Amino acid sequence: MVVFDKPHALADVPMHYCPGCTHGIIHRLVAEVIDELGIEGKTIGIAPVGCSVFAYNYFNCDTIEAAHGRAPAVATGVKRSDPENHIVFTYQGDGDLASIGMAETVHAAARNENITVIFVNNAIYGMTGGQMAPTSLVGQVTQTSPYGRDPKLCGYPVRVCEMLAQLEGPEYLERVTVNNVKNIRRAKAAIKKAFQNQVDGKGFSLVEVVSSCPTNWGMTPQAALKWIDEAMLPYYPLGVYKDRSAEQEENK
Amino acid sequence: MADKVLMKGNEAIAEAAIIAGCRHYFGYPITPQTEIAAYMAKRMPKIGGVFLQAESEIAAINMVYGVAATGKRVMTSSSSPGISLKSEGLSYLAGADLPSLVVNVQRGGPGLGGIQPSQADYFQATKGGGHGDFRMLVLAPSSVQEMAELTIKGFELADTYRMTAMVLADGTMGQMMEPVALDLEVKPAPEKPWATTGTKLAREHNIVNSLFLSPEELEKFNFDRYEKYRYIEENEAMYEEYLMDDADICVVAFGIAARVSKNAINEARKQGIKVGLIRPITLWPFPTAPFKKAITHVKNFISVELSMGQMIEDVRLATECKAPVALCNRAGGMIPSPEQVLAAIQEANKNGGAR
């Protein structure tokens, strides 16, 4: 009896991610959900620019590589080309989604575009070698904030879920993390809900996954997972920031 | 003869796109092309199509990229400053070999410029329009009828060659009204086995992508694409010749400039000056064949443009600098008058023996 196997939706190819990086876990969760919902054949994934740029190689569904930050706009086109038969998800990092692509993110949410957004927040630009991200913490040392992020110089990190929750548009916003087994199980439930919402036609669903980047944080993988608890989660609290259907159910 | 309807050039483009089977339009308001969006906003919901006002030109071109990846006919339209914003997307469309139709109803520039007609985006459309080595098919209508016909032609060429076709019009073409016959033939779209429409678990996954970290692989894509471009240059150039058989002087003009020039040419002919017109209809590929013919008898060329002289460089290349090419132009939203073009013809006629 097989108790643990590679999800069908996850391509059987080596990934390029650094040791200890949590992208691999998140990819797997997305693929498991696609399998469980039986939607691989109608799913189209949109890859970003950043560390997960090669996501187009890692999923067995059809995939599209988008320009930096434009994944929600590309997803809008793909979804609207055949809303009944396309399940569309974007997979984006913090630079892609919350810096260069902020307009596309906000407006896809405002339109309640019926897509699923997986937002990986590791508070750093990984692909280009560790520069300050829109979500880098105050005081965080990066290549472009070598003396620590100074709010007087470059402002404060952006809390995406809290910001989008102010909009009337989006259906579902939740922040999760993947730094231990319990949290991974919660993250999977959120990702599944975000896809199920799309299947049910409910609209824009975004799951922010607080993630680690041992390489560019300059930490061991274990220390990086600990830093999520100690530094990231106090600024980025886990939880559901919007769940319109649940709210409507409560108000009945 | 089919019934004709009186339409604005912008509306003719929109209706022709619908005739061509385009059911997805994404755009952002900008003068002088907003009638296209307004027309689509009215029509698309009634025919099961999608009109979406995007949050920016950048978002609009990326929505186009998304629909194009699924193989459906899709378009956006804008005017000069908006096309600059779309240029990132145009490069990605080229890099991923996706077909799309983009309309530029040009206005004066640079910068925010003005809102009056211009042809100053000729370089942008024909020489680049984004980073990297790539071309767009560029079609230049000179009447409202051609606004419709070249829109359909653009969709067909885009699908055939998996490229972006740009209809390069100007504010005059967009705003003027003329009778149009809309009983237009449309070739069916080819099969698109590369499209990302879901695997249905029946094939390997398709990937739409322009990233190649291996320089050898990326170089091959560039060489292959330019092989295709060479074929297009040999087979798809379109142009009109007017009174060229005996011409000593050749006016070269496209779009609104060609119409102004025809008036001036008719007047000059009355004065006994042997002058004709070459009107490029495709700006890329630039039609070289009529110039090869013309150079055997034309002594002077005049490039008439609503710019500081951009097409003139292609005229010099096409004539291999074997005869002088003068520039007759206005810029910044101004249009040359027939009198100005006539004066340029008369000036060239004085220099007629100078070759």
Interface residues (C-beta under 8 A of the other chain):
Chain A: A11 E40 G41 K42 T43 I44 I46 V53 Y56 N57 F59 N60 C61 D62 T63 I64 E65 A66 A67 R70 A73 V74 A75 T76 G77 V78 K79 R80 S81 D82 N85 H86 I87 A103 E104 V106 H107
Chain B: H24 F26 V50 L52 A54 E55 S56 I58 A59 A60 N62 M63 V64 Y65 G66 V67 A68 A69 T70 K72 V74 E88 G89 Y92 A96 T196 T197 G198 T199 K200 L201 A202 H205 N206 I207 V208 N209 S210 L211
